Structures are given as C-alpha cells and as structure tokens.
Amino acid sequence: MEPGARALCMRCNATLRHARADSLNKSLALNTAALVLLLMSASTTMMHVSIAGILRSADLFTGPLNLQQNGIWQLAVVVLFTTVAAPLLKLVAMVYVLAGVRMQRPPRHLRRVFAWVDRLRPWAMIEVYLLGVAVAYVKLLDIVSIDIGFALYTLVLLMLTMGWADSSLDHQAVWEAMERRGLTGDGVDHAALASTQPGEGAIGCDVCGMVSRPGHNGHARCPRCESVLEARKPNSIHRTWALMMASLILYIPANLYPVLTVISFGSGAPSTILGGVEELITAGMLPLAALVFFASILVPVLKLVGLTILLVSTQMRSTGRLRDRTRLYRIVDAVGRWSMIDIFMESILVALVQFGALATIDPGFGAIAFAGVVIITMFAAEGFDPRLMWDAAARRAEAAT
C-alpha cells in the first residue's frame, strides 16, 4: 500500500490498515522521546501546595504511596500501574522492537514483545491522569496555595508525544519488517492466502492481523506470529455477561459509599461521586462538573447499557443496524478508561492534602468499588466479539431462506 492509503472493511467500514510514510523511523524517534519525557516526569515534582506555612509536594509516586499508607493498597496498585508501569512498559517495548528490527542480528523474540504493545495500550492512561490532575487542581484552589512543578509540563508533552507516536505507527509495517528479517514463523504464503475464498475457513489473527487457513489438527497457530488462532473469541457471550453482572454489582457500593472525606479546620463530611459533582456545581464550576458527571457517572451506565444491547441483540440474532451496533461496540470499548478521572483526582488530593488539624483528605471504600467497575467493564468490552453479531444475523438470514 502507498503511504496515506487506507484499507477498509467491506462489511462494517472499519479501517483495517492506514499506511504511513516512514512509519518505523518516525515511530522510533517519537517513542524514544516519549520514554525520556516519562522518565523526566517520574523523577521530578508535579505540584507544590502550602497552607499556614506548611509545604507538601507530589510526584507520580506520592499518590499511590499515600493510598497504600491509608490501607487502600488496591487503589495504589491500579494508579501506579496505569500512570507509570503500563506507559513505561509500552514505550520500552516499542523502542526495543523498532530498534531491534534495525539490528544486524535482531532478537528472535521481538514478535512476542510487539504482541504485548496492543494489550498495554488501553492501560497507559496518561491523558486521563492529566484530566484527573486538572479536576484536583480546581478542588485544591479553595483549600491551599498551589505551585505547578516541572513534571506537570513534561506530562503534557508526554501525552502529546505518545498520541503522535500511536497515530504515526503502521502496525502491519512492523510485522512486514519482521518478515523481511526472518523473525516470523515459517510457512507464510501470501499468494495462497490472497486467493482464499469465503467459506474456506480462513481466520484472522487477533495479534498480527494476518489471515490464515488453519490446518485440521484443531490447534492452529498463525504462520507469522505463532499465536493461537481462534475463529471467534471463546465463550465471548457468557464471559461478557458474567463480567457485566459483576461490574453492575460493584456499581451500587461505588455510588453509595464515600470515595473521599475532606476535613478542613475540624469540619467536613464524606463525599460520594455524585456529591463531588454537586460540590463543583455549587462552586460555579459547571464545565468541570459536567466533565466529572459524564466520565464518572454517565460513562459507566452507558457502557453497561451498551453491552446489554449488544449481548441481547446478538443472542436474538437481530439483523438490524449491524453497522450501528458495531460502532456502538467501538465507542463502548474506547470510552471506558476515561472513568478513571475520579480515581486519579483522589490520588492527587490524598497525596497533597495531609495537614493534620488544618486540612486532611482521606480515601473511602467507594473508590475501590468504582475502580473495580471501570476495570471489569474494560475487560467485558475486550471480551465481547463483535463478529458474533454478524454471524448471528447471517444464520438468521440463512434460516429464513
């Protein structure tokens, strides 16, 4: 494919590939720059606050550390993984793979490392974290004096650089480069695969995207990346229902129990997610209140409703609005991570506002339940296979004829 060209699915109009000019070199440079920015962000101070002459500072590790000291170690692990570990692993993996394919003797395991990049991408939440920092900043203005640290500026640059790196990467170009260097499995016959006709049992690899014709042993592997080939995600419907029910159960305590308690000069009260939105409205911060309401209340509800629509319509073998339902799945899969704004905001507040009798913010159990809702719904969306909707509709159409 020529640079700039797109390959679209003939059935649902999704972009299968977008060819980029000089994708490998540009992506290597951008991912290297992003890795440097992440290391700078992790080693410098993000914010300073003071009240009555008492000074506190916060960096990327202060929030998880304070959450752990408050006995909320589950939340500390989630925040540390999504803000430091996942971005770091993703960037290191990308730099290693893109630099490795240029070596005279590239490592044989590059394809396994590259296969993990897409799995890490949804969990690297730098842009969501920055929105959480923005919400926390507005809340802190009424309590303490604030100074912005160097790390916050590098985090903004990191967010922009990671977005640019992701948009400039042509994943298929990376796999093709590995093929040319002899790093992929044996038996890749593109001419034979290109002539595969519908109904011949071809399977698209979920890892590298290559279409293959599996053998007859029932344990087929992709000839390019050697991942196990599955025509459809196993037990997709049942697994998605189970995860969705679990998240629905957790959604109740997530909204009933307080997510944090703010105590200022000896007075204060626990605050739920909805209570935090009401506080922002009372303070006249309507745009920020709308953002928190959308991300923390509306998005989880819409995800649960959207997944229910997809599951029920698939099991009923509905033939209507297949493209629209496929778009709904993409939206549900994409927006879930943005609900972490409240969790990130809380990690900043707990880290910075610890001034004894003057002002203190403590985390609540509701935050653990809410983080569970976000994570489980992300797994539920990932576990659903939208191709099942098209399969069910096709079976119903065949039965009608």
C-alpha positions in Angstrom: 0.0 0.0 0.0 1.2 3.5 -0.8 1.8 5.9 2.1 -1.5 7.6 3.1 -3.7 4.8 1.7 -6.3 3.1 3.8 -7.8 -0.4 3.6 -11.4 -0.5 4.8 -13.6 -3.5 5.8 -16.2 -4.1 3.1 -18.7 -5.2 5.7 -18.5 -2.7 8.6 -16.3 0.1 7.0 -13.7 -0.2 9.8 -10.1 0.9 9.0 -8.1 -2.3 8.6 -4.8 -0.5 7.8 -3.6 3.0 7.4 -0.2 3.1 5.6 2.2 5.7 6.9 5.2 7.3 5.3 8.5 6.3 7.0 6.4 4.8 9.9 9.2 2.8 11.6 11.8 5.6 11.8 9.2 8.3 12.9 7.7 6.0 15.5 11.1 5.0 16.9 12.0 8.7 17.3 8.7 9.6 18.9 8.6 6.7 21.3 12.2 7.4 22.4 11.3 11.0 23.0 8.2 9.9 25.0 10.3 7.5 27.1 12.7 10.3 28.0 9.7 12.5 28.9 8.2 9.8 31.1 11.5 9.3 33.0 11.7 13.1 33.5 8.1 13.2 34.7 8.7 10.3 37.2 11.9 11.9 38.6 10.6 15.5 39.2 7.9 17.2 41.3 4.5 17.7 39.8 2.9 20.1 42.3 3.6 22.0 45.5 0.9 23.1 47.9 1.1 25.1 51.1 -1.2 26.2 54.0 -0.3 28.2 57.1 3.4 27.8 56.2 3.3 24.0 55.8 4.5 22.8 52.4 3.8 19.5 50.7 4.9 18.2 47.3 3.6 15.4 45.0 5.1 13.4 42.1 3.8 10.4 40.2 4.6 8.1 43.2 3.2 10.2 46.0 -0.4 9.4 45.3 0.0 5.6 45.3 2.2 5.7 48.4 -0.3 7.7 50.4 -3.2 5.4 49.2 -1.2 2.4 50.4 -0.5 4.1 53.8 -4.2 4.7 54.2 -4.9 1.0 53.7 -6.2 1.3 50.1 -3.4 -0.7 48.6 -5.7 -2.0 45.8 -6.2 1.5 44.5 -2.5 2.2 44.9 -1.6 -0.7 42.6 -4.2 0.5 40.0 -2.9 4.1 40.0 0.8 3.1 39.9 0.2 0.6 37.0 -1.9 2.9 34.8 0.2 6.0 35.3 3.8 4.6 35.5 4.1 0.9 34.8 1.9 0.5 31.8 3.2 3.6 29.9 6.8 2.6 30.8 6.4 -1.0 29.6 4.6 0.1 26.4 7.3 2.7 25.5 10.2 0.4 26.3 8.6 -2.4 24.3 8.1 -0.1 21.3 11.6 1.3 21.4 13.0 -2.3 21.8 11.0 -3.6 18.8 11.6 -0.7 16.5 15.3 -0.6 17.3 15.6 -4.4 17.2 14.3 -4.8 13.6 17.1 -2.5 12.5 19.9 -4.6 14.1 22.2 -6.8 12.1 21.0 -9.8 14.2 17.6 -8.9 15.5 16.4 -10.9 18.6 14.0 -13.7 17.8 11.5 -12.8 20.5 10.7 -9.4 19.1 7.3 -10.6 17.8 6.3 -11.7 21.3 7.3 -8.3 22.7 5.4 -6.4 20.0 2.3 -8.6 20.6 2.0 -7.1 24.1 2.0 -3.5 22.9 -1.7 -3.5 21.9 -2.6 -5.2 25.2 -0.8 -2.5 27.2 -2.2 0.5 25.2 -5.6 0.8 26.9 -4.0 0.7 30.3 -1.5 3.5 29.7 -3.7 6.4 30.9 -1.5 9.5 30.9 -4.2 11.7 29.2 -6.9 10.5 31.7 -4.5 11.1 34.6 -3.9 14.7 33.4 -7.7 15.4 33.4 -7.8 14.0 36.9 -5.0 16.4 37.9 -7.0 19.3 36.4 -10.0 18.4 38.5 -7.9 18.0 41.6 -6.2 21.4 40.9 -9.6 23.2 40.8 -10.7 21.5 44.0 -7.5 22.4 45.8 -7.8 26.1 44.9 -10.2 26.7 47.7 -8.1 24.9 50.3 -4.4 25.6 49.7 -1.9 27.7 47.7 -0.6 25.8 44.6 2.5 25.9 42.5 2.9 23.8 39.4 6.0 21.7 39.2 8.2 20.7 36.2 6.7 17.2 36.0 3.3 18.5 35.0 4.7 20.3 31.9 6.6 17.1 30.9 3.4 15.1 31.4 1.6 17.3 28.9 4.4 16.9 26.4 4.4 13.2 27.1 0.7 12.9 26.4 1.1 14.8 23.0 4.1 12.7 22.0 2.5 9.4 22.8 -0.6 10.3 20.8 1.6 11.4 17.9 3.6 8.2 18.1 0.5 6.0 18.1 -1.0 7.8 15.2 2.2 7.6 13.1 2.7 3.8 13.6 1.7 1.4 10.9 1.5 -2.0 12.8 1.5 -4.0 9.6 4.7 -2.3 8.5 6.3 -3.6 11.7 5.2 -7.2 11.1 6.3 -6.9 7.4 9.8 -5.7 8.6 10.0 -8.7 10.9 9.1 -11.0 8.0 11.9 -9.5 5.9 14.3 -10.1 8.7 13.2 -13.7 9.1 11.7 -13.2 12.6 8.3 -14.6 11.9 7.1 -18.2 11.7 7.7 -20.4 8.6 5.1 -21.1 6.0 3.8 -17.6 5.3 2.4 -17.9 1.7 0.8 -14.5 0.9 -0.1 -15.5 -2.7 -2.0 -18.6 -1.4 -3.8 -16.6 1.3 -4.7 -13.8 -1.1 -6.6 -16.3 -3.2 -8.6 -17.7 -0.2 -12.3 -17.7 -1.0 -15.2 -17.1 1.5 -16.3 -20.3 3.2 -12.8 -21.9 3.1 -12.4 -21.4 6.9 -9.9 -18.5 6.8 -9.2 -17.0 10.3 -7.9 -13.5 11.0 -5.2 -13.5 13.7 -6.1 -11.3 16.7 -2.5 -10.4 17.3 -0.9 -9.5 14.0 -4.0 -9.3 11.8 -2.8 -11.9 9.2 -5.5 -14.0 7.6 -4.6 -17.7 7.6 -6.1 -21.1 6.6 -5.7 -23.3 9.6 -4.8 -27.0 9.4 -7.0 -29.9 10.6 -5.5 -30.6 14.0 -7.7 -28.1 15.8 -4.7 -26.3 17.4 -3.8 -23.9 14.5 -1.2 -21.2 15.0 -0.7 -18.1 13.0 2.2 -18.7 10.5 3.5 -15.2 11.1 3.4 -14.6 14.8 2.6 -18.1 16.0 -0.3 -17.0 18.2 -3.1 -19.5 18.7 -5.8 -18.9 16.0 -9.4 -18.7 17.1 -12.2 -18.1 14.6 -14.1 -16.2 17.4 -13.2 -15.4 21.0 -14.0 -18.5 23.1 -17.1 -18.2 25.4 -17.4 -14.5 24.5 -21.1 -14.1 25.3 -21.0 -15.9 28.6 -17.8 -14.2 29.7 -19.1 -10.8 28.9 -22.4 -11.4 30.7 -20.5 -12.6 33.8 -18.2 -9.6 33.8 -21.0 -7.1 33.2 -23.0 -8.6 36.1 -20.0 -8.3 38.4 -19.5 -4.6 37.4 -23.2 -3.9 38.0 -23.0 -5.4 41.5 -19.9 -3.2 42.3 -21.6 -0.1 40.8 -24.0 0.0 43.8 -21.4 0.4 46.6 -19.3 2.6 44.2 -22.1 5.2 44.3 -23.4 4.7 47.9 -20.1 4.6 49.8 -17.9 7.8 50.0 -14.9 8.0 47.7 -13.2 10.5 49.9 -13.6 12.5 53.1 -12.5 16.2 53.2 -11.8 17.7 56.7 -10.9 21.4 56.9 -10.3 23.1 60.3 -12.0 20.2 62.1 -15.2 20.1 60.0 -16.1 18.1 56.9 -18.1 15.1 55.7 -17.6 12.1 53.4 -18.3 12.7 49.8 -19.7 10.3 47.2 -19.1 10.6 43.4 -22.4 12.4 42.9 -21.6 14.6 45.9 -18.4 15.7 44.3 -20.3 16.7 41.2 -22.8 18.7 43.4 -19.9 20.5 45.1 -18.4 21.6 41.7 -21.9 22.9 40.7 -22.2 24.8 43.9 -18.8 26.3 43.4 -19.9 27.5 39.9 -17.6 25.2 38.0 -20.2 23.9 35.6 -17.8 22.7 32.8 -15.8 20.7 35.3 -18.9 19.3 36.9 -20.2 18.2 33.5 -16.9 16.5 32.8 -16.9 14.6 36.1 -20.6 13.7 35.7 -20.0 12.4 32.2 -16.8 10.4 33.0 -17.7 9.0 36.4 -21.5 8.5 36.3 -22.8 8.6 32.7 -20.0 6.6 31.0 -20.2 3.5 33.3 -24.0 3.5 32.9 -23.8 3.9 29.1 -21.2 1.0 29.0 -23.5 -1.3 30.9 -26.5 -0.3 28.8 -24.4 -0.6 25.5 -23.1 -4.0 26.4 -26.6 -5.2 27.3 -27.9 -4.1 23.9 -25.0 -5.8 22.1 -25.4 -9.1 24.0 -29.2 -9.2 23.8 -29.3 -8.3 20.1 -26.7 -11.0 19.3 -28.5 -13.7 21.2 -31.7 -12.7 19.5 -29.9 -13.0 16.1 -31.0 -9.5 15.2 -30.3 -8.5 11.6 -31.0 -4.7 12.1 -28.5 -1.9 12.2 -25.4 -4.1 12.2 -23.0 -1.3 11.3 -24.5 1.0 14.0 -24.1 -1.8 16.6 -20.5 -2.3 15.5 -19.9 1.5 16.0 -21.6 1.2 19.4 -19.1 -1.5 20.4 -16.2 0.6 19.4 -17.5 3.5 21.5 -18.1 1.3 24.5 -14.6 -0.2 24.1 -12.9 3.3 23.8 -14.6 5.4 26.5 -14.4 3.1 29.5 -10.9 4.1 30.6 -12.0 7.8 30.9 -14.0 6.9 34.0 -10.7 6.7 35.9 -10.6 10.5 36.2 -12.2 10.4 39.7 -9.6 7.8 40.9 -6.7 9.8 39.6 -8.1 13.0 41.1 -8.4 11.3 44.5 -4.8 10.0 44.4 -3.6 13.6 43.9 -5.9 15.0 46.7 -4.9 12.3 49.2 -1.2 12.9 48.4 -1.2 16.7 48.8 -3.8 17.5 51.5 -2.4 16.0 54.7 -2.0 19.0 57.0 -3.3 17.4 60.3 -5.9 19.5 62.0 -5.8 22.2 59.3 -6.9 20.1 56.3 -6.9 16.4 55.5 -8.4 14.3 52.7 -8.8 10.6 53.2 -9.8 7.9 50.6 -13.0 5.9 51.0 -14.2 2.4 50.2 -16.4 3.7 47.3 -13.2 4.5 45.3 -12.2 0.8 45.4 -15.6 -0.3 44.2 -15.6 2.3 41.5 -12.1 1.4 40.2 -13.4 -2.2 40.1 -16.3 -1.1 37.9 -14.0 0.6 35.5 -11.6 -2.2 35.2 -14.2 -5.0 34.9 -16.2 -3.2 32.3 -12.9 -2.7 30.3 -12.4 -6.5 30.4 -16.0 -7.1 29.5 -15.8 -4.9 26.4 -12.5 -6.5 25.4 -14.0 -10.0 25.8 -17.0 -9.3 23.6 -16.5 -10.3 20.0 -18.5 -8.0 17.6 -18.1 -10.5 14.8 -20.7 -12.7 16.6 -23.4 -10.1 15.8 -22.7 -10.6 12.1 -22.6 -14.4 12.5 -25.9 -14.4 14.3 -27.6 -12.2 11.7 -26.2 -14.4 8.9 -27.5 -17.5 10.5 -31.0 -16.0 10.9 -30.9 -14.8 7.2 -30.0 -18.3 6.1 -32.7 -19.9 8.2 -35.3 -17.5 6.6 -34.3 -18.6 3.1 
